Amino acid sequence: MTSPFGPLFDDLLRLLHGQGPDAWFDSATQLALSIARGSDGDPNPAPAERQRLEALTPLVARRLDALMGVAVASEVSYVTRSGLTLAALAQWRPLLAPVLAATLPALPDAEGVDAMAQMLSALGPLLMGMQLGSVAGHFSERAWSLAALPLPRVDDERRIAVNNVAAFAEAWSLTHDEVATFALAHEQIASLVLTRPGTGDALRALLLDSVREAAAFQGDIVGRLRDALGDAGADVSEMLAHPESLLEGLEAPADGPAARAINAATAALLAFFDAVALEITTAIMGPRPALEEAYRRHRLLDARGEDAAAALFGVATQGPHHEEARDFVAALVADNGFGVFDALLRVDGLPSPEELAAPTQWLARVSSSPLA
């Protein structure tokens, strides 16, 4: 079928039809790696930085074991930005399946199907791939590990982006040992929680609801493409040159019940990871107020890559719910110790938005749960 938009679109349709079902992910990977390599080529970590982490890893694992009463594996992979990017893509890909199903129809290939519909259905997944590739690449620019985004994981391999940890220490005039200890503890506790089947299932259910809510509120990528191409005054060449403009504003609504639920759960997890990492760092290194302040300021002011990655899944990493989550964790630790959070390893352990503001309600529910 000849496209009504001319030879350029005929060629584009043939190209898209000739690619396999994973073309969107292949394009995401290529874009992500090009960003992750950056201007310095993403060098391997300095041997001294890697050796520092290797020496601290078993010590952190033992401290975490004693704190949580759960055996913790001490193996950690020490990776470059590219390695962290590839890990993020592999972990996030299955979580995007419901996003694609909710927003993008299958590629039509029958004779007589409208050429615009064919092109829209083919371009949609590639645009999703561009969005995923962009956020995965920028995520690894500063993130220490996948723990910066509390999403369910498909494996329990723990990874630390060594150069990012060292760069943070240098930027904030902190000792490399204290930042390495904090980063290791952060990733180890995140892996412990996010690989548990119960926690993962609960998070996946919340993510699915938030995706459906976002689709209902905002419409889908294909709809935006159809509107743009159907506008007689639209500059199609400009749209193709800058397709990212169609992705602007594609974030989950902040006030819907599903968005509030996923934000309460992920904020509580992040606050818990932060508290455990600080507790273990203090136990090993002594009080580190400068590190605590630097990390807090980083999360507020210098975590754009992490924030954008979270937004892809309808998660807000900024906002008052994070202050509530810190108070939630602090109150429970003060009265009950860290052991109370073994409930986070169960399918019914994540707090609701109402419970985030009332820690005693959450504690009463999880304590009386038949799964306790």
Secondary structure as GFF3:
##gff-version 3
##sequence-region A 1 372
A	DSSP	alpha_helix	7	18	.	.	.	ID=ss1
A	DSSP	alpha_helix	23	37	.	.	.	ID=ss2
A	DSSP	alpha_helix	47	68	.	.	.	ID=ss3
A	DSSP	beta_strand	77	79	.	.	.	ID=ss4
A	DSSP	alpha_helix	81	103	.	.	.	ID=ss5
A	DSSP	alpha_helix	115	142	.	.	.	ID=ss6
A	DSSP	three_ten_helix	146	148	.	.	.	ID=ss7
A	DSSP	beta_strand	159	161	.	.	.	ID=ss8
A	DSSP	alpha_helix	162	171	.	.	.	ID=ss9
A	DSSP	alpha_helix	176	194	.	.	.	ID=ss10
A	DSSP	alpha_helix	197	218	.	.	.	ID=ss11
A	DSSP	alpha_helix	221	230	.	.	.	ID=ss12
A	DSSP	alpha_helix	236	241	.	.	.	ID=ss13
A	DSSP	three_ten_helix	243	247	.	.	.	ID=ss14
A	DSSP	alpha_helix	257	285	.	.	.	ID=ss15
A	DSSP	alpha_helix	289	301	.	.	.	ID=ss16
A	DSSP	alpha_helix	304	312	.	.	.	ID=ss17
A	DSSP	alpha_helix	320	336	.	.	.	ID=ss18
A	DSSP	three_ten_helix	338	345	.	.	.	ID=ss19
A	DSSP	alpha_helix	353	356	.	.	.	ID=ss20
A	DSSP	alpha_helix	359	367	.	.	.	ID=ss21
###
